[in-house]
Amino acid sequence: MKKIVSFVVPVYNEEESLELLYSGIVKNIPMDYDKEIWFVNDGSSDKSEVVIKSIILRDKDVHLISFRKNFGKALALETAFRNVNGDIIITMDADLQDDPVEIPNFINKINEGYDLVSGWKKERQDPLEKRIPSKFFNKVTSKLSGVKLHDFNCGYKAYRKEVVDAIDVYGELHRYIPVLAYRKGFQITEIVVHHHKRQFGKSKYGFERYLRGLFDSLSVAFLGRYYDRPMHLFGKGGLICGLAGFVICMYLLGLKFMGQAIGGRPLLILGVLLIILGVQMFSIGFIGDMLVDATFRKRYNESHVKEKI
């Protein structure tokens, strides 16, 4: 029985490119694989949905998910991931900048034993004002996450099915899927891919994309280190604040025994506040641990298990 490769293509106002993209995908699928293609129409205002439906009439392996409005790429990917049936899932953009000729290269890399293969647009065909922020973003993300990739922004990726089953994608976290997968122990690599200039339409992303990406990179760094052990973060802060407050109060107590007035000193207020803050941070850590325990019991799965005989 042939394995299935699933293609997930988020679409937002890309009516001119869809037929060409479909033809390119079909042409480059290896003969020993069956296919399914999931187009996710993310609230397009042009005729993208009509074009996709016309393709479905000719090919039963093509599917459409349509959103009522534009919800963003992360939700488009997450929704498709919950519907795909393939052994290998390949995500790519609909604007023809991702070259379908790379499809066999992604599949071969997965078959070498990797769980996630990320594309690297080494020669990126985008304006300078997009390339410079992207390089900065990639360096910061790599440093914060510990994942050594050159191009987190590239939407051209291949996954084993167990990877997409194990992660949740929301907000702007589609850029950080390699980080989320790495944290769960999956094997990650990257390959250089051809990147073409946009033929039709215009880019849907502005500068605010990078601002959102910066905030999400901090979230990913936090979640990656402390998601299942919040006490390690809040307890450390609580210990520092509590000890500092205790030392200050002991110092003032010594002065009190020496006959000096301490009631009007701002240092006394600082010491008491630090102790209160320390207790509060410990409390937050305990509550966080209880929530993690409750969530873990409710949502436990074995996505972290590599093999069970």
C-alpha positions in Angstrom: 0.0 0.0 0.0 1.3 3.4 -1.0 2.1 6.0 1.6 0.3 9.3 1.5 1.8 12.7 1.4 -0.5 15.6 2.4 -0.1 19.1 1.3 -1.4 22.0 3.4 -1.7 25.3 1.6 -3.1 28.4 3.4 -4.7 30.7 0.8 -5.5 34.4 1.2 -6.3 36.2 -2.1 -4.1 34.1 -4.4 -6.6 33.3 -7.2 -4.0 33.8 -10.1 -1.5 31.3 -8.6 -3.6 28.4 -7.5 -3.9 26.5 -10.8 -0.2 26.8 -11.4 0.6 25.7 -7.9 -1.7 22.7 -8.1 -0.1 21.6 -11.4 3.4 22.0 -9.9 2.5 19.9 -6.8 1.0 17.1 -8.9 3.9 17.1 -11.3 6.5 16.7 -8.5 4.9 14.0 -6.3 7.1 10.8 -6.4 5.4 7.9 -8.1 5.4 5.7 -5.0 3.2 8.1 -3.0 -0.5 8.9 -3.1 -1.5 12.5 -2.4 -4.0 14.7 -0.8 -4.1 18.5 -1.0 -5.7 20.7 1.6 -6.3 24.3 0.6 -7.3 26.5 3.5 -9.1 29.6 2.3 -8.4 32.1 5.0 -11.2 34.5 4.3 -10.2 35.5 0.8 -12.1 38.3 -0.8 -11.2 37.4 -4.4 -12.1 34.2 -6.4 -9.7 31.9 -4.7 -12.5 29.7 -3.3 -14.1 29.4 -6.8 -10.8 28.3 -8.3 -10.2 25.7 -5.6 -13.7 24.3 -6.1 -13.1 24.0 -9.8 -9.9 22.0 -9.1 -11.9 19.7 -6.7 -14.3 18.9 -9.4 -11.4 17.4 -11.4 -9.4 15.8 -8.6 -11.0 13.9 -5.7 -7.8 14.2 -3.7 -8.1 18.0 -3.3 -10.0 19.4 -0.3 -11.1 22.8 0.8 -11.5 24.3 4.2 -13.0 27.8 4.1 -13.0 30.3 7.0 -15.7 33.0 7.4 -13.0 35.7 7.7 -9.2 36.0 7.8 -8.0 34.4 11.0 -4.3 34.1 10.1 -1.9 31.4 9.0 -1.5 29.7 12.4 -5.2 28.8 12.6 -5.2 27.8 9.0 -2.3 25.3 9.6 -3.8 24.0 12.9 -7.2 23.4 11.3 -5.6 21.5 8.4 -3.3 19.5 10.7 -6.4 18.1 12.4 -7.8 16.9 9.1 -4.8 15.5 7.2 -4.4 11.7 6.7 -0.9 11.6 5.2 2.2 9.9 6.6 4.2 13.0 5.6 2.7 16.5 5.6 4.2 19.3 3.5 3.2 23.0 4.1 3.8 25.6 1.5 2.6 29.1 0.6 0.1 29.7 -2.2 2.0 32.6 -3.9 4.3 30.4 -6.0 7.4 31.6 -4.2 7.9 28.1 -2.9 9.0 25.8 -5.7 7.2 22.5 -6.0 10.3 21.0 -7.5 11.7 20.7 -3.9 8.9 18.2 -2.9 11.0 15.1 -3.5 13.9 16.6 -1.6 11.7 17.1 1.5 10.4 13.6 1.3 13.8 12.1 0.9 15.0 14.0 4.0 12.1 12.7 6.0 12.9 9.2 4.9 16.5 9.7 6.2 15.0 9.6 9.7 14.2 13.3 10.4 10.8 14.2 11.9 10.7 17.8 10.6 12.5 19.4 7.7 12.5 23.1 7.4 13.2 25.1 4.2 16.0 27.6 4.1 15.5 30.5 1.6 19.2 31.1 1.3 18.8 33.3 -1.7 15.6 35.1 -0.7 13.8 36.9 -3.5 12.2 39.6 -1.4 12.8 43.4 -1.0 15.6 44.5 1.3 13.1 45.9 3.9 11.8 42.3 4.4 15.1 40.5 4.3 16.9 42.6 7.0 14.3 42.3 9.7 13.9 38.6 8.9 17.6 37.9 9.4 17.5 39.7 12.7 14.4 37.8 13.8 16.0 34.4 12.8 19.2 35.1 14.8 17.2 36.2 17.9 14.9 33.2 17.7 17.8 30.8 17.2 19.6 32.3 20.2 16.6 32.3 22.5 15.3 28.8 21.6 18.6 26.9 21.1 17.3 25.6 17.7 20.0 26.1 15.1 18.0 27.0 12.0 18.7 29.7 9.5 15.1 30.5 8.5 12.3 30.1 10.9 10.0 32.3 8.7 10.0 29.8 5.8 6.6 28.2 5.5 7.9 25.4 3.3 8.3 22.5 5.6 7.8 18.8 5.8 6.6 16.8 8.9 5.9 13.3 10.0 2.3 12.9 11.1 3.2 12.4 14.7 4.8 15.9 14.8 1.6 17.8 13.8 -0.4 15.6 16.1 1.8 16.5 19.0 1.9 20.3 18.7 -0.7 23.1 19.0 -0.4 26.1 16.7 -2.1 29.4 17.6 -1.4 33.1 17.6 1.7 33.7 15.5 3.3 30.4 16.6 3.5 29.0 13.1 6.9 30.5 12.8 8.0 28.6 15.9 6.8 25.1 14.9 10.4 23.8 14.8 11.0 25.1 18.3 7.8 23.5 19.6 8.8 20.2 17.9 12.3 20.4 19.2 11.1 20.8 22.8 9.2 17.6 22.4 12.3 15.7 21.3 11.7 15.4 17.5 14.7 15.4 15.1 14.9 18.6 13.1 17.0 19.6 10.1 16.8 22.1 7.2 17.4 22.1 3.4 18.1 24.9 1.1 15.2 25.6 -1.2 14.7 27.8 -4.3 12.8 31.0 -3.6 11.0 32.8 -6.5 9.9 36.4 -6.8 6.2 36.9 -6.3 4.4 36.6 -9.7 0.9 37.8 -8.7 -0.6 40.0 -6.1 1.3 41.5 -3.2 2.6 40.4 0.2 0.1 40.2 3.0 2.6 40.9 5.8 3.7 44.3 7.1 6.1 45.5 9.7 3.8 44.7 12.6 4.4 41.0 11.7 7.9 41.3 13.1 6.7 43.1 16.3 4.2 40.3 16.9 7.0 37.8 16.2 9.2 39.4 18.8 6.6 39.0 21.5 5.9 35.4 20.4 9.6 34.6 20.5 9.6 35.6 24.2 6.5 33.5 24.8 8.1 30.5 23.1 11.3 30.9 25.1 9.3 31.1 28.3 7.0 28.2 27.5 9.9 26.0 26.3 11.8 26.4 29.6 9.0 26.7 32.2 5.8 25.4 30.7 5.7 22.3 32.9 7.6 23.7 35.9 6.5 27.3 36.6 7.8 27.1 40.2 11.4 27.1 38.7 10.7 30.6 37.4 8.5 32.1 40.1 10.2 30.3 42.9 13.6 31.6 41.9 12.2 35.2 41.8 10.4 34.7 45.0 13.5 33.4 46.8 15.6 36.3 45.6 13.0 38.9 46.7 12.2 37.2 49.9 15.8 36.8 51.0 16.6 40.4 50.0 13.6 41.6 52.1 14.6 39.4 55.0 18.2 40.7 55.0 16.9 44.3 54.9 14.5 43.7 57.8 17.2 41.9 59.9 19.5 44.9 59.3 16.9 47.3 60.5 16.1 45.1 63.4 19.7 45.3 64.4 19.6 49.1 64.2 16.4 49.0 66.4 18.2 47.1 69.1 21.0 49.7 68.9 18.4 52.3 69.8 18.0 53.9 66.4 14.5 54.8 65.0 13.6 52.8 61.9 9.8 53.5 61.6 10.2 56.4 59.2 12.9 54.8 57.0 11.9 54.0 53.3 14.2 51.0 53.6 11.7 49.4 56.0 8.9 49.7 53.5 11.2 48.2 50.8 12.1 45.3 53.0 8.5 44.5 53.8 7.4 44.9 50.2 10.1 42.5 49.0 9.0 39.9 51.6 5.4 40.2 50.5 6.5 40.0 46.8 8.5 36.9 47.5 5.5 35.2 49.2 3.3 36.2 46.3 5.7 34.8 43.7 6.0 31.5 45.6 2.2 31.3 45.7 2.0 31.9 41.9 4.5 29.1 41.4 2.5 26.7 43.6 -0.7 27.6 41.7 1.1 27.2 38.4 2.3 23.8 39.4 -1.2 22.7 40.4 -2.6 23.9 37.1 0.1 22.1 35.1 -0.6 18.9 37.1 -4.3 19.2 36.4 -3.8 19.9 32.7 -1.2 17.1 32.3 -3.6 14.6 33.8 -6.4 15.8 31.5 -4.4 16.1 28.3 -1.7 13.4 28.7 -0.7 11.7 25.5 2.4 9.8 24.5 3.6 12.1 21.8 7.0 12.2 23.6 7.4 8.4 23.3 9.6 7.4 20.5 9.0 3.6 20.6 6.9 1.2 22.6 7.2 -2.5 22.1 
